[in-house]
Amino acid sequence: MTYRRINNILGWLCFITALLVYTLTLEPSASFWDSGEFIASAYKLQIVHQPGAPLYLMLGKIFSLLAGSDTGRIAFWINTCSATASAATIMFLFWTITALAGKVLLKAGEMPAGWKFITIMGSGLAGALAFTFSDSFWFSAVETEVYALSSLCTAIVFWAILKWDQEADETYAD
């Protein structure tokens, strides 16, 4: 298997692991702070307190539709939106760490092999899974809050910067 293929498989494995853990420990209903407001607002597509979170509310509405006619499951499904966004954050974090480790360990154009390959993949797994199980991130992953989606957007942007950096010198990179 190629480095790229293994990197992609391990990234998706981190996503599945995080999603499974977060889903199994998901808040089944509303918590006592802003979560209830976000759940109700997402379900009815209303406005929340400032600064608001229009994208999160629209995604929450889509997830609320998975409850079907069982309104008792709406909170669970909107909480699942946070769990999914958090798991995707972990996947992009893995890919970010492997890209950074590759920049440190490899020369330009070099393909990792041997101990360098193990170090890069091990670094990605250790960093991503450590963040998966960190208290504050796990806590925001299992309830309806905008932090999960905010983390995902940040992770995607940072990963995209590193992805572009790998091809920045190519003629088509602009």
ROLUM-15654 format. One record per residue (C-alpha): residue number from 0; chain; x, y, z. Coordinates in pm, 1 decimal, always signed. Layout:
N
num = NUM&chaine = A&px = X&py = Y&pz = Z
...
END
This chain:
174
num = 0&chaine = A&px = +0.0&py = +0.0&pz = +0.0
num = 1&chaine = A&px = +111.1&py = +354.5&pz = -63.7
num = 2&chaine = A&px = +178.1&py = +620.2&pz = +198.5
num = 3&chaine = A&px = -116.5&py = +827.7&pz = +77.7
num = 4&chaine = A&px = -357.0&py = +534.8&pz = +96.0
num = 5&chaine = A&px = -251.2&py = +435.5&pz = +447.9
num = 6&chaine = A&px = -267.8&py = +800.3&pz = +556.6
num = 7&chaine = A&px = -624.9&py = +825.5&pz = +425.4
num = 8&chaine = A&px = -731.3&py = +494.8&pz = +581.0
num = 9&chaine = A&px = -590.0&py = +586.2&pz = +922.5
num = 10&chaine = A&px = -756.1&py = +929.9&pz = +902.7
num = 11&chaine = A&px = -1091.9&py = +769.7&pz = +836.3
num = 12&chaine = A&px = -1024.1&py = +515.4&pz = +1112.0
num = 13&chaine = A&px = -970.7&py = +805.6&pz = +1354.1
num = 14&chaine = A&px = -1302.9&py = +951.6&pz = +1234.3
num = 15&chaine = A&px = -1488.9&py = +623.4&pz = +1289.4
num = 16&chaine = A&px = -1330.9&py = +573.1&pz = +1632.7
num = 17&chaine = A&px = -1419.5&py = +924.9&pz = +1746.7
num = 18&chaine = A&px = -1771.5&py = +904.8&pz = +1603.6
num = 19&chaine = A&px = -1833.2&py = +572.5&pz = +1774.3
num = 20&chaine = A&px = -1707.2&py = +697.4&pz = +2111.4
num = 21&chaine = A&px = -1896.3&py = +1025.7&pz = +2089.8
num = 22&chaine = A&px = -2217.6&py = +859.7&pz = +1976.1
num = 23&chaine = A&px = -2203.2&py = +600.9&pz = +2254.0
num = 24&chaine = A&px = -2153.5&py = +875.6&pz = +2515.7
num = 25&chaine = A&px = -2391.4&py = +1127.2&pz = +2356.1
num = 26&chaine = A&px = -2615.5&py = +1346.2&pz = +2569.0
num = 27&chaine = A&px = -2961.7&py = +1190.4&pz = +2512.9
num = 28&chaine = A&px = -3149.2&py = +1517.9&pz = +2566.6
num = 29&chaine = A&px = -3080.0&py = +1884.5&pz = +2639.0
num = 30&chaine = A&px = -2818.1&py = +2000.5&pz = +2887.6
num = 31&chaine = A&px = -2884.7&py = +2279.2&pz = +3138.2
num = 32&chaine = A&px = -2713.5&py = +2565.9&pz = +2950.8
num = 33&chaine = A&px = -2729.0&py = +2689.3&pz = +2592.7
num = 34&chaine = A&px = -2783.3&py = +2343.6&pz = +2444.8
num = 35&chaine = A&px = -3158.5&py = +2356.7&pz = +2496.0
num = 36&chaine = A&px = -3176.2&py = +2692.0&pz = +2322.9
num = 37&chaine = A&px = -2973.4&py = +2563.2&pz = +2027.6
num = 38&chaine = A&px = -3185.6&py = +2247.0&pz = +1998.9
num = 39&chaine = A&px = -3514.1&py = +2438.8&pz = +1999.5
num = 40&chaine = A&px = -3378.6&py = +2702.1&pz = +1762.2
num = 41&chaine = A&px = -3236.1&py = +2445.0&pz = +1520.2
num = 42&chaine = A&px = -3558.8&py = +2246.2&pz = +1519.5
num = 43&chaine = A&px = -3767.7&py = +2555.2&pz = +1438.9
num = 44&chaine = A&px = -3491.4&py = +2744.2&pz = +1249.8
num = 45&chaine = A&px = -3511.5&py = +3041.6&pz = +1484.1
num = 46&chaine = A&px = -3255.3&py = +3294.9&pz = +1602.8
num = 47&chaine = A&px = -3031.5&py = +3224.5&pz = +1903.3
num = 48&chaine = A&px = -2844.9&py = +3465.4&pz = +2129.6
num = 49&chaine = A&px = -2550.0&py = +3655.0&pz = +1987.5
num = 50&chaine = A&px = -2326.4&py = +3585.1&pz = +1806.1
num = 51&chaine = A&px = -2557.2&py = +3317.1&pz = +1670.7
num = 52&chaine = A&px = -2463.4&py = +3024.3&pz = +1456.9
num = 53&chaine = A&px = -2664.7&py = +3011.7&pz = +1133.7
num = 54&chaine = A&px = -2468.3&py = +2727.7&pz = +970.6
num = 55&chaine = A&px = -2487.4&py = +2516.3&pz = +1285.8
num = 56&chaine = A&px = -2862.0&py = +2577.0&pz = +1312.1
num = 57&chaine = A&px = -2917.6&py = +2475.7&pz = +949.4
num = 58&chaine = A&px = -2714.5&py = +2156.6&pz = +997.2
num = 59&chaine = A&px = -2898.3&py = +2093.3&pz = +1324.4
num = 60&chaine = A&px = -3228.2&py = +2122.5&pz = +1137.3
num = 61&chaine = A&px = -3112.1&py = +1860.6&pz = +886.9
num = 62&chaine = A&px = -3012.0&py = +1626.6&pz = +1170.9
num = 63&chaine = A&px = -3343.9&py = +1692.8&pz = +1349.8
num = 64&chaine = A&px = -3525.6&py = +1556.1&pz = +1046.4
num = 65&chaine = A&px = -3367.2&py = +1215.8&pz = +1121.8
num = 66&chaine = A&px = -3593.8&py = +1195.5&pz = +1428.7
num = 67&chaine = A&px = -3892.8&py = +1159.9&pz = +1198.5
num = 68&chaine = A&px = -4217.8&py = +1205.4&pz = +1387.9
num = 69&chaine = A&px = -4060.9&py = +1116.6&pz = +1725.2
num = 70&chaine = A&px = -4007.8&py = +1462.5&pz = +1876.2
num = 71&chaine = A&px = -3849.4&py = +1299.7&pz = +2182.1
num = 72&chaine = A&px = -3545.0&py = +1209.1&pz = +1968.5
num = 73&chaine = A&px = -3484.6&py = +1554.6&pz = +1820.4
num = 74&chaine = A&px = -3233.0&py = +1652.1&pz = +2090.2
num = 75&chaine = A&px = -3044.1&py = +1324.8&pz = +2039.8
num = 76&chaine = A&px = -3014.8&py = +1377.6&pz = +1665.3
num = 77&chaine = A&px = -2906.4&py = +1741.1&pz = +1693.5
num = 78&chaine = A&px = -2648.2&py = +1631.7&pz = +1952.7
num = 79&chaine = A&px = -2534.8&py = +1379.3&pz = +1690.6
num = 80&chaine = A&px = -2458.6&py = +1674.5&pz = +1462.6
num = 81&chaine = A&px = -2196.9&py = +1789.4&pz = +1715.7
num = 82&chaine = A&px = -2057.8&py = +1436.5&pz = +1747.9
num = 83&chaine = A&px = -2020.9&py = +1406.6&pz = +1370.4
num = 84&chaine = A&px = -1853.6&py = +1747.2&pz = +1336.6
num = 85&chaine = A&px = -1616.7&py = +1662.2&pz = +1622.3
num = 86&chaine = A&px = -1526.7&py = +1325.8&pz = +1469.0
num = 87&chaine = A&px = -1453.7&py = +1497.8&pz = +1136.6
num = 88&chaine = A&px = -1233.1&py = +1744.8&pz = +1326.9
num = 89&chaine = A&px = -1031.7&py = +1449.6&pz = +1457.9
num = 90&chaine = A&px = -987.7&py = +1315.1&pz = +1104.9
num = 91&chaine = A&px = -856.5&py = +1647.5&pz = +973.7
num = 92&chaine = A&px = -636.4&py = +1681.8&pz = +1281.9
num = 93&chaine = A&px = -478.7&py = +1344.2&pz = +1201.5
num = 94&chaine = A&px = -407.2&py = +1455.6&pz = +844.8
num = 95&chaine = A&px = -269.3&py = +1788.2&pz = +968.9
num = 96&chaine = A&px = -32.9&py = +1616.3&pz = +1211.3
num = 97&chaine = A&px = +93.8&py = +1372.2&pz = +949.1
num = 98&chaine = A&px = +151.3&py = +1661.3&pz = +706.7
num = 99&chaine = A&px = +345.7&py = +1857.3&pz = +968.8
num = 100&chaine = A&px = +545.9&py = +1550.9&pz = +1074.2
num = 101&chaine = A&px = +625.8&py = +1486.0&pz = +707.8
num = 102&chaine = A&px = +754.1&py = +1843.7&pz = +669.5
num = 103&chaine = A&px = +983.7&py = +1792.1&pz = +968.3
num = 104&chaine = A&px = +1114.5&py = +1443.7&pz = +886.9
num = 105&chaine = A&px = +1124.3&py = +1428.7&pz = +507.7
num = 106&chaine = A&px = +1326.4&py = +1605.6&pz = +243.5
num = 107&chaine = A&px = +1146.6&py = +1751.9&pz = -56.7
num = 108&chaine = A&px = +1003.1&py = +1474.6&pz = -272.4
num = 109&chaine = A&px = +1108.2&py = +1196.4&pz = -34.3
num = 110&chaine = A&px = +856.1&py = +920.6&pz = +35.7
num = 111&chaine = A&px = +850.1&py = +798.8&pz = +396.2
num = 112&chaine = A&px = +971.9&py = +448.6&pz = +468.3
num = 113&chaine = A&px = +1075.9&py = +250.5&pz = +771.1
num = 114&chaine = A&px = +1105.4&py = +440.6&pz = +1095.6
num = 115&chaine = A&px = +1005.4&py = +769.2&pz = +932.5
num = 116&chaine = A&px = +679.1&py = +617.7&pz = +810.3
num = 117&chaine = A&px = +604.7&py = +471.6&pz = +1154.7
num = 118&chaine = A&px = +695.3&py = +800.4&pz = +1324.0
num = 119&chaine = A&px = +468.2&py = +1004.8&pz = +1097.3
num = 120&chaine = A&px = +169.3&py = +772.8&pz = +1129.7
num = 121&chaine = A&px = +229.3&py = +718.7&pz = +1501.4
num = 122&chaine = A&px = +244.0&py = +1093.7&pz = +1558.2
num = 123&chaine = A&px = -83.4&py = +1141.6&pz = +1375.2
num = 124&chaine = A&px = -256.9&py = +865.2&pz = +1567.5
num = 125&chaine = A&px = -119.5&py = +973.4&pz = +1905.9
num = 126&chaine = A&px = -209.2&py = +1338.8&pz = +1854.1
num = 127&chaine = A&px = -553.2&py = +1284.6&pz = +1704.7
num = 128&chaine = A&px = -659.2&py = +1021.4&pz = +1957.2
num = 129&chaine = A&px = -522.3&py = +1223.0&pz = +2249.8
num = 130&chaine = A&px = -737.5&py = +1514.7&pz = +2136.5
num = 131&chaine = A&px = -1033.7&py = +1278.8&pz = +2084.0
num = 132&chaine = A&px = -1029.0&py = +1183.3&pz = +2450.2
num = 133&chaine = A&px = -938.3&py = +1522.9&pz = +2595.6
num = 134&chaine = A&px = -1196.6&py = +1637.0&pz = +2847.2
num = 135&chaine = A&px = -1302.9&py = +1970.4&pz = +2702.5
num = 136&chaine = A&px = -1323.0&py = +1851.1&pz = +2341.2
num = 137&chaine = A&px = -1512.4&py = +1533.2&pz = +2432.4
num = 138&chaine = A&px = -1753.3&py = +1737.2&pz = +2646.2
num = 139&chaine = A&px = -1839.5&py = +1971.0&pz = +2356.1
num = 140&chaine = A&px = -1865.1&py = +1677.7&pz = +2115.1
num = 141&chaine = A&px = -2155.9&py = +1510.2&pz = +2292.6
num = 142&chaine = A&px = -2396.7&py = +1801.3&pz = +2328.2
num = 143&chaine = A&px = -2550.5&py = +2068.0&pz = +2109.1
num = 144&chaine = A&px = -2299.6&py = +2352.0&pz = +2104.7
num = 145&chaine = A&px = -2134.0&py = +2544.1&pz = +1823.2
num = 146&chaine = A&px = -1780.3&py = +2458.4&pz = +1938.6
num = 147&chaine = A&px = -1776.1&py = +2131.0&pz = +1746.0
num = 148&chaine = A&px = -1855.7&py = +2296.5&pz = +1414.3
num = 149&chaine = A&px = -1617.2&py = +2582.4&pz = +1491.1
num = 150&chaine = A&px = -1338.7&py = +2331.6&pz = +1556.3
num = 151&chaine = A&px = -1420.2&py = +2151.9&pz = +1231.6
num = 152&chaine = A&px = -1403.3&py = +2471.4&pz = +1026.3
num = 153&chaine = A&px = -1069.9&py = +2561.7&pz = +1186.4
num = 154&chaine = A&px = -933.2&py = +2210.1&pz = +1125.7
num = 155&chaine = A&px = -1038.5&py = +2213.3&pz = +760.2
num = 156&chaine = A&px = -880.0&py = +2553.0&pz = +696.6
num = 157&chaine = A&px = -552.3&py = +2456.4&pz = +864.2
num = 158&chaine = A&px = -541.1&py = +2123.1&pz = +676.3
num = 159&chaine = A&px = -616.8&py = +2302.5&pz = +348.0
num = 160&chaine = A&px = -326.4&py = +2541.5&pz = +408.7
num = 161&chaine = A&px = -88.5&py = +2247.6&pz = +451.7
num = 162&chaine = A&px = -238.6&py = +2066.5&pz = +153.2
num = 163&chaine = A&px = -185.1&py = +2372.5&pz = -64.9
num = 164&chaine = A&px = +168.5&py = +2414.8&pz = +73.2
num = 165&chaine = A&px = +257.2&py = +2069.5&pz = -63.1
num = 166&chaine = A&px = +173.6&py = +2190.9&pz = -414.7
num = 167&chaine = A&px = +244.3&py = +2564.2&pz = -382.2
num = 168&chaine = A&px = +536.1&py = +2558.8&pz = -626.8
num = 169&chaine = A&px = +337.5&py = +2391.7&pz = -906.7
num = 170&chaine = A&px = +218.8&py = +2603.6&pz = -1198.3
num = 171&chaine = A&px = -149.6&py = +2528.3&pz = -1128.2
num = 172&chaine = A&px = -126.9&py = +2607.4&pz = -753.6
num = 173&chaine = A&px = -261.2&py = +2962.2&pz = -778.1
END
